[in-house]
Structures are given as structure tokens and as C-alpha cells.
């Protein structure tokens, strides 16, 4: 039976659009990487989705890489069993062949458009593209301001947390999960992505799909604004230094510094962070500080709130409430701005769609499927 996972290779962040595309599939591990070029509305997402679904029907494992501009659109598909990736190679995540012919191949859907028809809307397309870009700048400015609020919340939680207790918990986990595995001369490889994204449709998270084949999950509950990075970094490094490959999923508010989740496929082990902005479905079924069997998984819950100095939290309650309210306002304005950017982009797509030969594109998708099925 096919296993489908969903996540984001790029994200909207306080630093602008942040890409982890280089981690999708390495040149040495890949059998084929197909870079798909073409303008908006040319059918890149549908092209990739169709091929992914064909292989899913064969019972193969598929990773669907979603677009942070529109979570219903795809930026890539990984055929995991075959070590093949199809990737959207257009802006803002421009991807070009690294090893053309040997690994990489370009497919240009622009070959199937009517240039004369598109050119009739030249000025309007340019205006709308500029409008979309402006709205993205506004969104990223809001996120940058939200990040400052986030930092202020971190200041309070860093004062309140019992560091010694947190490190004791980490040490116990390392002993329980890694003690049988010696330090390896060849470290494992890390891949970096996002389990959730800040999108025009709001906050979207696919964490649940990433845990389907994981037998043991540590769920770490944290208050929003608390940086769980040190906790997660120790667990990640502990696995990597023992030769295990890891998948590290970052927070969009700290895309290069704040780890939300870690998956260690070889051990069937995951560490996930939950808070009010990203949760997983079985969470409400569990009791605090308990271990349960759920769909044959072993679940261990750790609540960081239990290791906070309540006196400090109480002293800063008014400040924290105000900071959370301001963060919510800025996040809401970010999402609205992203919505305006998406609206402008969709209008551009509407000008391309009537000028595309989708019959020929569908035939090409079938041809590519047949070629990949032979690999």
C-alpha cells in the first residue's frame, strides 16, 4: 500500500521566502531529477500530481511537496522507491540542472503555450506580477515585526524555564534511544524542510502525514513563543553522530534556527513539537505525562509547561498576554497580505490558462510516467 507524506520545501518567513529545495533529493542519491519550467497557470502542479498519483496506484511511497503560496498547489513530487524527483524550477525557488543528462532533465511546459495570445495581456500581466511582489514584501515586513514580538516572548520563557530539568529529560531520552548505538565515524545526513507553512489560506500543517510509518513518537508540548531549539538540536545531533540520517522540520518563524520536529526513519523514531499553532489529531486522546499505544505506536508526552517557574510567568502575565495579542494581529495581517498576493497571481494564471494546450501536456505527462516507470 502506498504511503503518502506531505510537507513544504520552502516557506514564507520573517526573512522572506526561505528555500530548502537543495535537500529534496541529492545528486548522488537520485536516479533522476526533473526540473519543470513554465509560467503561472501552465499546469506544472497538475503535471506532477498526475505522475505522483500514477505511481501511488502501483503502491509506491510518494512525498508531495506543497507550495507555501498556495497549499493546494505542488512544488514537487518525490517517487521515494525509485529515488526520482519532479520539481517546480520557476521563481521564487529557481532550480536548474546540476548534472544535466546524467541526473537532471528539464521539461519546459512553455513549449505548449500560445505566445501571441499571452502577449495580448502583456501590460496587465506585468502590473499584476508587480502587485503580487509588493504584497509579498508587505507580508514579510509583517512577519519580521511578528518575529520581534516572538523574541520578546522567548525572553520571558527563557527566564522561566528550569534548564537543568530540560537537559535531564534530554539526557534520559538520549540514553534510552541512542545508548545501544556507538558514535559513528561517518555521520548521518540531514534533510531540512517544513511540516507546516504560513499561507494565504492561513496556517497549514501536515505533521500527521509524516508520522504514519513511525513506531515511536515523543510529543513535546510547548507554549507558543518558547524556543525548543536546544532540546531538539541535541536529539538531532545525537542521531547524526551515530550515523543515522535525519529529517529536520523547521519553524517558519525561525527557518534556520528553530527546529520543530525530527524524524529518524532508520529507527522509526520521531520527536515532534506541538503548540497552539501546530498540533496532531490524536493529541486530545492522551493524558499528560503518560505513554499510550495508538495505532500500534508508542507515544510519550512531555509537557514543557511542567518545568516552568510559575512565579516568573505570573509576574509577566500582563506582558505576555499583550505580546500574544500583538503577535496574533501581525500574523493575521501577514495572512491577509499573502491572500492579496495570491489573488494577483491567480489573475495572471487566468490569462495563461486559455492559451495553454493541456491536451498535449497530458500526453507528455503520460510519456514521462512511462519513461520513469522503466527506471
C-alpha positions as a printed NumPy array, in Angstrom:
array([[  0.   ,   0.   ,   0.   ],
       [  1.265,   3.454,  -0.914],
       [  2.366,   5.808,   1.853],
       [  1.797,   9.49 ,   1.115],
       [  3.602,  12.21 ,   3.01 ],
       [  3.037,  15.932,   2.649],
       [  5.298,  18.838,   3.618],
       [  6.789,  22.119,   2.371],
       [ 10.272,  22.55 ,   0.862],
       [ 10.005,  26.35 ,   1.156],
       [  8.132,  28.819,   3.323],
       [  7.04 ,  32.388,   3.968],
       [  9.214,  33.628,   6.833],
       [ 10.45 ,  36.843,   8.504],
       [ 13.469,  36.505,   6.178],
       [ 11.261,  36.418,   3.085],
       [ 10.768,  33.26 ,   1.049],
       [ 13.077,  30.632,   2.559],
       [ 14.024,  27.592,   0.497],
       [ 15.256,  24.142,   1.472],
       [ 14.963,  22.873,  -2.104],
       [ 18.551,  21.655,  -2.161],
       [ 17.584,  18.936,   0.324],
       [ 14.81 ,  17.417,  -1.793],
       [ 16.999,  14.78 ,  -3.433],
       [ 20.782,  14.819,  -3.573],
       [ 22.637,  14.39 ,  -6.843],
       [ 24.424,  11.241,  -5.676],
       [ 21.316,   9.549,  -4.299],
       [ 18.987,  10.479,  -7.173],
       [ 18.282,   8.338, -10.197],
       [ 16.574,  11.248, -11.906],
       [ 15.659,  14.843, -11.077],
       [ 13.255,  16.56 , -13.453],
       [ 13.121,  20.364, -13.335],
       [  9.797,  21.638, -14.667],
       [  9.782,  25.108, -16.172],
       [  6.844,  27.231, -17.287],
       [  4.832,  30.272, -16.337],
       [  1.846,  30.57 , -13.964],
       [ -1.169,  28.545, -14.987],
       [  0.818,  26.26 , -17.286],
       [ -0.135,  23.141, -15.34 ],
       [  3.128,  22.339, -13.529],
       [  1.379,  21.292, -10.312],
       [ -1.208,  19.155, -12.123],
       [  1.548,  17.583, -14.22 ],
       [  3.485,  16.495, -11.118],
       [  0.379,  15.434,  -9.204],
       [ -0.801,  13.237, -12.07 ],
       [  2.502,  11.388, -12.256],
       [  2.65 ,  11.004,  -8.476],
       [ -0.854,   9.531,  -8.397],
       [  0.008,   7.027, -11.125],
       [  2.889,   5.672,  -9.04 ],
       [  0.766,   5.754,  -5.872],
       [ -1.689,   3.442,  -7.678],
       [  1.218,   0.994,  -8.011],
       [  1.583,   1.01 ,  -4.225],
       [  4.738,   3.117,  -4.154],
       [  5.645,   5.679,  -1.487],
       [  5.205,   9.293,  -2.57 ],
       [  6.213,  12.589,  -0.96 ],
       [  4.101,  15.554,  -2.08 ],
       [  5.869,  18.885,  -1.658],
       [  3.384,  21.699,  -1.244],
       [  3.654,  25.353,  -2.211],
       [  3.607,  27.896,   0.613],
       [  1.91 ,  30.439,  -1.68 ],
       [ -0.99 ,  28.037,  -2.221],
       [ -1.086,  24.833,  -0.187],
       [ -3.336,  23.209,  -2.794],
       [ -0.573,  23.543,  -5.378],
       [  2.532,  21.371,  -5.574],
       [  6.15 ,  22.453,  -5.831],
       [  7.432,  18.924,  -6.184],
       [  6.851,  15.176,  -6.027],
       [  9.349,  12.568,  -4.83 ],
       [  8.987,   8.967,  -6.005],
       [ 10.791,   7.553,  -2.985],
       [ 11.072,   3.922,  -4.084],
       [ 12.677,   4.982,  -7.366],
       [ 14.706,   7.938,  -5.999],
       [ 13.184,  10.266,  -8.568],
       [ 12.057,  13.855,  -8.014],
       [  9.963,  16.203, -10.125],
       [ 10.5  ,  19.809,  -9.019],
       [  8.979,  23.146,  -9.977],
       [ 12.019,  25.027, -11.247],
       [ 10.468,  28.505, -11.511],
       [ 10.65 ,  31.59 ,  -9.29 ],
       [ 10.932,  32.023,  -6.325],
       [ 12.576,  28.603,  -5.967],
       [ 14.536,  28.566,  -9.199],
       [ 16.027,  25.116,  -9.736],
       [ 18.41 ,  24.367, -12.587],
       [ 20.15 ,  21.132, -13.606],
       [ 23.356,  20.351, -11.731],
       [ 24.311,  17.21 , -13.623],
       [ 22.406,  17.506, -16.923],
       [ 21.844,  14.255, -18.747],
       [ 23.334,  12.052, -16.034],
       [ 20.829,  13.028, -13.325],
       [ 18.888,  16.13 , -14.288],
       [ 16.427,  16.785, -17.056],
       [ 14.422,  19.893, -17.97 ],
       [ 10.803,  19.84 , -19.084],
       [  9.542,  23.2  , -20.328],
       [  5.753,  23.488, -20.38 ],
       [  6.224,  26.859, -22.057],
       [  6.554,  24.902, -25.291],
       [  2.804,  24.33 , -25.161],
       [  1.559,  27.9  , -24.906],
       [  0.294,  30.418, -27.424],
       [  2.754,  33.294, -27.109],
       [  0.679,  35.641, -29.23 ],
       [ -2.352,  35.158, -27.004],
       [ -0.346,  35.715, -23.823],
       [  1.359,  38.8  , -25.29 ],
       [ -2.036,  40.48 , -25.711],
       [ -2.151,  40.805, -21.896],
       [  1.476,  41.901, -21.522],
       [  0.896,  45.136, -19.592],
       [ -1.717,  43.678, -17.263],
       [  0.475,  40.642, -16.52 ],
       [  3.415,  42.904, -15.65 ],
       [  1.211,  45.084, -13.432],
       [ -0.228,  42.083, -11.608],
       [  3.196,  40.499, -11.095],
       [  4.446,  43.753,  -9.594],
       [  1.353,  43.951,  -7.388],
       [  1.913,  40.387,  -6.15 ],
       [  5.55 ,  41.187,  -5.365],
       [  4.52 ,  44.284,  -3.397],
       [  2.082,  42.286,  -1.293],
       [  4.751,  39.689,  -0.552],
       [  7.068,  42.454,   0.663],
       [  4.311,  43.739,   2.941],
       [  3.651,  40.227,   4.247],
       [  7.314,  39.677,   5.019],
       [  7.517,  43.036,   6.791],
       [  4.614,  41.99 ,   8.998],
       [  6.345,  38.673,   9.707],
       [  9.547,  40.495,  10.59 ],
       [  7.623,  42.602,  13.099],
       [  5.947,  39.444,  14.45 ],
       [  9.379,  37.908,  14.892],
       [ 10.342,  40.773,  17.219],
       [  7.278,  40.023,  19.334],
       [  8.237,  36.365,  19.272],
       [ 11.69 ,  37.231,  20.594],
       [ 10.134,  39.119,  23.485],
       [  8.077,  36.083,  24.444],
       [ 11.231,  33.966,  24.27 ],
       [ 12.881,  36.308,  26.776],
       [ 10.187,  35.575,  29.348],
       [ 10.149,  31.819,  28.779],
       [ 13.951,  31.592,  28.842],
       [ 13.891,  33.144,  32.303],
       [ 11.103,  30.892,  33.495],
       [ 12.275,  27.505,  32.244],
       [ 14.189,  25.14 ,  34.519],
       [ 17.151,  24.465,  32.226],
       [ 18.591,  21.709,  34.378],
       [ 15.317,  19.783,  34.204],
       [ 15.12 ,  20.16 ,  30.418],
       [ 18.662,  18.843,  29.976],
       [ 17.899,  15.956,  32.317],
       [ 14.947,  14.99 ,  30.126],
       [ 17.102,  15.165,  27.005],
       [ 19.843,  13.108,  28.64 ],
       [ 17.313,  10.429,  29.609],
       [ 15.98 ,  10.276,  26.033],
       [ 19.482,  10.036,  24.577],
       [ 20.262,   7.173,  26.98 ],
       [ 17.014,   5.363,  26.182],
       [ 17.107,   5.739,  22.406],
       [ 20.788,   6.004,  21.435],
       [ 22.835,   4.134,  24.048],
       [ 22.929,   0.917,  22.017],
       [ 24.327,   2.758,  19.002],
       [ 28.002,   3.846,  19.152],
       [ 29.329,   7.099,  17.738],
       [ 29.942,   6.554,  14.032],
       [ 32.965,   7.704,  12.039],
       [ 30.608,   8.575,   9.18 ],
       [ 27.864,  10.939,  10.374],
       [ 24.358,  10.635,   9.049],
       [ 22.915,  13.077,   6.543],
       [ 20.368,  15.741,   7.408],
       [ 17.477,  16.883,   5.265],
       [ 15.652,  20.074,   6.13 ],
       [ 12.051,  21.005,   5.368],
       [  8.885,  22.487,   6.884],
       [  5.965,  20.409,   8.176],
       [  3.717,  23.473,   8.118],
       [  3.561,  26.839,   6.423],
       [  2.153,  30.341,   6.725],
       [ -0.031,  30.545,   3.625],
       [ -2.688,  32.735,   2.058],
       [ -5.211,  30.243,   3.454],
       [ -3.842,  30.547,   6.986],
       [ -1.607,  28.202,   8.958],
       [ -1.396,  24.794,   7.287],
       [  0.29 ,  21.76 ,   8.836],
       [  0.846,  18.243,   7.504],
       [  2.612,  16.82 ,  10.554],
       [  0.246,  13.867,  10.871],
       [  1.192,  12.509,   7.441],
       [  4.865,  12.394,   8.419],
       [  4.258,  10.042,  11.341],
       [  2.379,   7.27 ,   9.56 ],
       [  5.293,   4.811,   9.459],
       [  6.868,   5.905,  12.73 ],
       [  6.575,   3.407,  15.573],
       [  7.676,   5.641,  18.457],
       [  6.844,   9.32 ,  18.88 ],
       [  7.874,  11.783,  21.565],
       [  5.359,  14.632,  21.645],
       [  6.771,  17.738,  23.283],
       [  4.153,  20.311,  24.237],
       [  5.491,  23.862,  24.48 ],
       [  3.92 ,  27.292,  24.964],
       [  3.939,  29.352,  21.763],
       [  6.978,  31.591,  21.843],
       [  9.191,  29.143,  23.724],
       [ 12.289,  28.163,  21.759],
       [ 12.656,  24.387,  21.824],
       [ 15.753,  24.511,  19.624],
       [ 18.413,  23.39 ,  22.127],
       [ 16.273,  20.431,  23.193],
       [ 15.729,  19.312,  19.592],
       [ 19.27 ,  20.077,  18.42 ],
       [ 20.79 ,  17.723,  20.997],
       [ 18.436,  14.932,  19.889],
       [ 19.206,  15.579,  16.227],
       [ 22.974,  15.653,  16.716],
       [ 22.8  ,  12.518,  18.848],
       [ 21.297,  10.626,  15.915],
       [ 23.528,  12.142,  13.236],
       [ 26.743,  11.403,  15.164],
       [ 25.647,   7.781,  15.377],
       [ 25.345,   7.546,  11.619],
       [ 21.578,   7.914,  11.289],
       [ 20.02 ,  10.101,   8.609],
       [ 17.517,  12.609,   9.95 ],
       [ 14.704,  14.724,   8.562],
       [ 14.564,  18.042,  10.369],
       [ 11.49 ,  20.234,  10.096],
       [ 11.89 ,  23.897,  10.986],
       [  9.52 ,  26.576,  12.266],
       [  8.711,  29.276,   9.673],
       [  9.299,  31.937,  12.349],
       [ 12.893,  30.701,  12.687],
       [ 13.595,  28.864,   9.434],
       [ 17.304,  28.385,  10.026],
       [ 17.394,  28.254,  13.804],
       [ 14.248,  26.755,  15.339],
       [ 13.658,  23.019,  14.953],
       [ 10.054,  21.915,  15.398],
       [ 10.258,  18.222,  14.533],
       [ 12.812,  15.465,  13.894],
       [ 12.207,  12.158,  12.16 ],
       [ 14.784,   9.346,  12.207],
       [ 13.457,   6.85 ,   9.62 ],
       [ 16.02 ,   4.121,  10.328],
       [ 14.953,   3.978,  13.978],
       [ 11.237,   4.506,  13.323],
       [ 11.538,   7.368,  15.796],
       [ 10.214,  10.934,  15.836],
       [ 10.344,  13.949,  18.118],
       [  7.578,  16.468,  17.465],
       [  6.723,  19.809,  18.987],
       [  3.091,  20.795,  19.456],
       [  1.623,  24.13 ,  20.433],
       [ -1.482,  26.149,  19.659],
       [ -0.335,  26.712,  16.059],
       [  0.525,  23.149,  15.086],
       [ -0.965,  20.043,  16.621],
       [ -1.683,  16.434,  15.666],
       [ -5.06 ,  14.734,  15.632],
       [ -4.657,  12.148,  18.45 ],
       [ -3.402,  14.772,  20.876],
       [ -6.739,  15.223,  22.631],
       [ -6.921,  11.46 ,  23.323],
       [ -3.867,  11.495,  25.568],
       [ -3.424,  12.328,  29.194],
       [ -0.455,  14.326,  30.389],
       [  2.784,  12.555,  31.257],
       [  1.568,   9.19 ,  30.061],
       [  2.557,   6.638,  27.423],
       [ -0.101,   5.081,  25.186],
       [ -0.47 ,   2.71 ,  22.309],
       [ -2.209,   4.405,  19.398],
       [ -2.39 ,   2.612,  16.044],
       [  0.48 ,   0.415,  17.31 ],
       [  2.617,   3.461,  18.068],
       [  4.312,   4.162,  21.341],
       [  3.58 ,   7.754,  22.298],
       [  5.435,   9.588,  25.06 ],
       [  4.193,  13.025,  26.117],
       [  6.447,  15.703,  27.58 ],
       [  4.901,  18.982,  28.709],
       [  7.482,  21.758,  28.991],
       [  4.959,  23.831,  30.961],
       [  5.616,  21.477,  33.88 ],
       [  9.207,  22.737,  34.023],
       [  8.46 ,  26.458,  34.143],
       [  8.841,  28.681,  37.201],
       [  5.239,  29.726,  37.692],
       [  6.257,  32.785,  39.712],
       [  8.012,  34.327,  36.71 ],
       [  5.104,  33.521,  34.406],
       [  2.646,  35.101,  36.83 ],
       [  4.789,  38.223,  37.192],
       [  4.826,  38.636,  33.406],
       [  1.246,  37.575,  32.7  ],
       [  0.05 ,  41.007,  31.563],
       [  3.1  ,  41.484,  29.307],
       [  2.778,  38.003,  27.795],
       [ -0.933,  38.458,  27.098],
       [ -0.209,  41.73 ,  25.302],
       [  2.636,  40.204,  23.307],
       [  0.495,  37.25 ,  22.218],
       [ -2.298,  39.585,  21.129],
       [  0.13 ,  41.686,  19.092],
       [  1.629,  38.554,  17.539],
       [ -1.847,  37.357,  16.528],
       [ -2.651,  40.715,  14.938],
       [  0.564,  40.743,  12.903],
       [  0.108,  37.115,  11.881],
       [ -3.435,  37.882,  10.728],
       [ -2.22 ,  40.837,   8.673],
       [  0.505,  38.655,   7.174],
       [ -2.064,  36.113,   6.038],
       [ -4.265,  38.843,   4.52 ],
       [ -1.292,  40.264,   2.62 ],
       [ -0.399,  36.796,   1.355],
       [ -4.011,  36.465,   0.242],
       [ -3.737,  39.678,  -1.777],
       [ -0.51 ,  38.409,  -3.36 ],
       [ -2.214,  35.137,  -4.249],
       [ -5.23 ,  36.953,  -5.749],
       [ -2.954,  38.921,  -8.077],
       [ -1.101,  35.749,  -9.045],
       [ -4.354,  33.915,  -9.771],
       [ -5.393,  36.693, -12.152],
       [ -2.142,  36.155, -14.039],
       [ -2.829,  32.428, -14.198],
       [ -6.242,  33.16 , -15.697],
       [ -4.505,  34.868, -18.613],
       [ -2.228,  31.918, -19.273],
       [ -4.742,  29.081, -18.922],
       [ -6.767,  29.816, -22.109],
       [ -3.506,  29.924, -24.045],
       [ -2.241,  26.502, -22.983],
       [ -2.564,  23.237, -24.883],
       [ -3.397,  20.973, -21.965],
       [ -4.149,  18.019, -24.217],
       [ -0.519,  17.922, -25.3  ],
       [  0.64 ,  18.464, -21.712],
       [ -1.463,  15.491, -20.548],
       [  0.09 ,  13.365, -23.279],
       [  3.555,  14.471, -22.148],
       [  2.715,  13.532, -18.54 ],
       [  1.801,  10.029, -19.689],
       [  5.019,   9.805, -21.703],
       [  7.115,  10.9  , -18.713],
       [  5.291,   8.399, -16.496],
       [  6.142,   5.587, -18.892],
       [  9.799,   6.662, -19.009],
       [ 10.082,   6.853, -15.224],
       [  8.289,   3.541, -14.725],
       [ 11.071,   1.91 , -16.725],
       [ 13.78 ,   3.174, -14.337]])
